């Protein structure tokens, strides 16, 4: 069994990783913390924003800082599922077919502009993301841990894009947007580019893949008191009952809230979750799991607004009791 690190050590290492990535990406600390929380929780992250706002750079920088094997796959309209998973090719020397692994066989896969390829190819990632394995022509191949997909997507209104299927959206633990930088932050980007005298920014590893797995194992020791667990369930349930929502969050959304709240706790050096941990991750964890009624699109209602209303309406708990699963009677 993997020996987990203590929460304070995970918090220290997480801070060092964020400092390293923050040396390249300016003024995005809150968004970067969410991305790292998703990785610590063992999940996959969807970065959705306009082109040129650092989505690809974020994935590459985290891979470097975490010491992970990294591959980038550019999703285009003519990309085939075999281009993602790999395929069997005829080996003339052996006189037999041999499997050639695709780019999905890595620790961190950057699925760049994932919504520029048709749903058939998008769905090639589904099994890898959920089951951590790939099936090609009836043969199943396990993916070595850790395995994370960081996908970038342009907004669905952007020209030449395909909306991601709901089943695939649900596989992403959270969705993060960066937004445009302030004038001062943008000037800092230009200054750093001039000072390093080259286009690429390379980061030294802060941890390695083994240490990352120990950090991830630390989440299992984070206590979640009953009232906070019920608060998580209440938030997810409330999205299903909202008047603007056609389909609310699935139980996978509740699980995402739990995992991300635990990640936020260990990033703060705590071995217990507080309500603020849940609130901080509610919009990134739930908004992309909500389907609005058609008339809401005409009113330009955003799923994030729905989650914000749910956060306002559902009372947060204030209890210091032990979780029932941790009691030993």
Residue pairs with C-beta under 8 A, 6 or more apart in sequence:
2 213
2 214
2 217
3 214
3 217
4 214
4 217
4 218
4 220
4 221
5 13
5 211
5 214
5 215
5 217
5 218
6 218
6 271
7 218
7 221
7 222
7 265
7 266
7 269
7 270
7 271
8 269
10 40
10 215
10 218
10 266
10 267
10 269
11 266
11 267
11 268
11 269
11 270
12 269
13 206
13 207
13 211
13 215
14 36
14 40
14 215
14 266
14 267
15 267
16 206
17 36
17 62
17 65
17 66
17 206
17 207
18 29
18 32
18 33
18 36
20 61
20 65
20 203
20 204
20 206
21 32
21 36
21 58
21 61
21 62
21 65
21 203
22 28
22 29
22 32
23 201
23 203
24 57
24 61
24 192
24 201
24 203
25 32
25 54
25 57
25 58
25 61
26 181
26 185
26 186
26 188
26 189
26 192
27 181
27 182
27 185
27 188
28 54
28 58
28 178
28 181
31 176
31 177
31 178
32 58
33 264
33 267
34 45
34 174
34 176
34 281
34 284
35 45
35 47
35 58
35 62
35 150
35 176
36 62
36 263
36 267
37 174
37 260
37 263
37 264
37 267
37 281
38 44
38 45
38 173
38 174
38 176
38 260
38 263
39 45
39 62
39 66
39 148
39 212
40 215
40 216
40 219
40 263
40 266
40 267
41 173
41 216
41 219
41 256
41 259
41 260
41 262
41 263
42 146
42 148
42 216
42 219
42 259
43 148
43 172
43 173
43 174
43 256
43 259
43 260
44 129
44 148
44 149
44 150
44 151
44 171
44 172
44 173
45 148
45 149
45 150
45 151
45 172
45 173
45 174
45 175
45 176
46 114
46 151
46 152
46 153
46 164
46 169
46 172
46 174
46 175
46 176
46 288
47 55
47 58
47 59
47 150
47 151
47 152
47 153
47 175
47 176
47 177
47 178
48 152
48 153
48 154
48 155
48 175
48 176
48 177
48 288
49 55
49 152
49 154
49 155
49 177
49 178
49 179
50 154
50 155
50 158
50 180
51 154
53 178
53 179
53 180
54 178
55 152
55 178
56 72
56 110
56 112
56 152
57 201
58 150
58 178
59 70
59 72
59 108
59 110
59 150
59 152
60 70
60 72
60 110
61 201
61 203
62 68
62 108
62 150
63 69
63 70
63 107
63 108
63 110
64 70
64 202
64 203
64 204
64 205
65 203
65 205
65 206
65 207
66 108
66 205
66 206
66 207
66 208
66 209
66 212
67 205
67 206
67 207
67 208
67 209
67 211
67 212
68 106
68 107
68 108
68 146
68 148
68 209
68 212
69 106
69 107
69 108
69 209
70 106
70 107
70 108
70 109
70 110
71 103
71 106
71 108
71 109
71 110
72 103
72 109
72 110
72 112
73 79
73 83
73 84
73 103
73 104
73 109
73 110
73 111
73 112
74 112
74 113
75 111
75 112
75 113
75 114
75 115
75 116
75 117
75 121
75 122
76 113
76 116
76 117
77 116
77 117
77 118
77 160
79 117
79 121
80 121
81 120
81 121
81 123
81 124
82 102
82 136
83 102
83 121
84 102
84 103
84 104
84 121
84 124
84 125
85 102
85 104
85 124
85 128
85 134
85 136
86 99
86 100
86 101
86 102
86 104
86 105
86 134
86 136
87 99
87 100
87 102
87 136
88 97
88 98
88 99
88 100
88 136
88 137
89 97
89 98
89 100
90 96
90 97
90 98
91 97
91 98
99 136
99 139
99 141
101 141
102 134
103 109
104 125
104 128
104 134
104 143
105 134
105 141
105 143
105 144
106 147
107 144
107 146
107 147
107 148
107 209
108 146
108 147
108 148
108 149
108 150
109 147
109 148
109 149
109 150
110 150
110 151
110 152
111 125
111 149
111 150
111 151
111 152
112 151
112 152
113 152
113 153
113 154
114 122
114 125
114 151
114 152
114 153
114 164
115 122
115 153
115 154
115 156
115 161
115 162
115 163
115 164
116 154
116 160
116 161
116 162
117 162
118 162
119 162
119 164
119 165
122 162
122 164
122 165
122 168
123 165
123 167
123 168
125 149
125 168
125 171
126 167
126 168
126 171
127 133
127 134
127 135
128 134
128 143
128 147
128 149
129 149
129 168
129 171
129 172
130 171
132 142
132 143
132 145
132 147
133 140
133 141
133 142
133 143
134 140
134 141
134 143
135 141
145 213
146 209
146 212
146 213
146 216
151 172
153 161
153 164
154 161
155 161
156 163
166 247
166 291
169 175
169 288
169 289
170 250
170 252
170 253
170 289
172 288
173 256
173 259
173 260
173 285
174 256
174 260
174 281
174 284
174 285
174 288
175 284
175 287
175 288
176 284
181 189
192 201
193 199
207 215
215 266
218 266
219 259
219 262
219 263
219 266
221 271
222 262
222 265
222 266
222 270
222 271
222 272
222 273
223 271
223 272
223 273
223 322
223 323
223 326
224 258
224 261
224 262
224 272
224 273
224 323
225 272
225 273
225 317
225 319
225 320
225 321
225 322
225 323
226 319
226 321
226 323
226 324
227 317
227 318
227 319
227 321
228 261
228 273
228 274
228 275
228 278
228 317
228 319
229 258
229 323
230 317
231 275
231 278
231 314
231 316
231 317
232 254
232 257
232 258
232 261
232 278
233 254
234 314
235 254
235 257
235 278
235 282
235 286
235 310
235 311
235 314
236 248
236 249
236 250
236 251
236 253
236 254
236 257
236 286
237 248
238 248
238 310
238 313
238 314
239 245
239 248
239 249
239 253
239 286
239 289
239 290
239 306
239 307
239 310
240 247
240 248
240 249
241 248
242 248
242 306
242 309
242 310
244 292
244 293
244 296
244 301
244 306
245 290
245 291
245 292
245 293
245 306
246 291
246 292
246 293
246 294
247 290
247 291
248 289
248 290
249 286
249 289
249 290
250 289
252 289
253 285
253 286
253 289
256 281
256 285
256 286
256 289
257 278
257 281
257 282
257 285
257 286
260 277
260 281
260 284
260 285
261 273
261 277
261 278
261 281
262 273
262 277
264 273
264 277
264 280
264 281
265 271
265 272
265 273
265 274
265 277
268 277
275 316
275 317
275 318
278 316
279 311
279 316
282 307
282 310
282 311
283 304
283 307
283 308
283 311
286 303
286 307
286 310
287 302
287 303
287 304
287 306
287 307
288 303
290 303
290 306
290 307
292 301
292 303
292 306
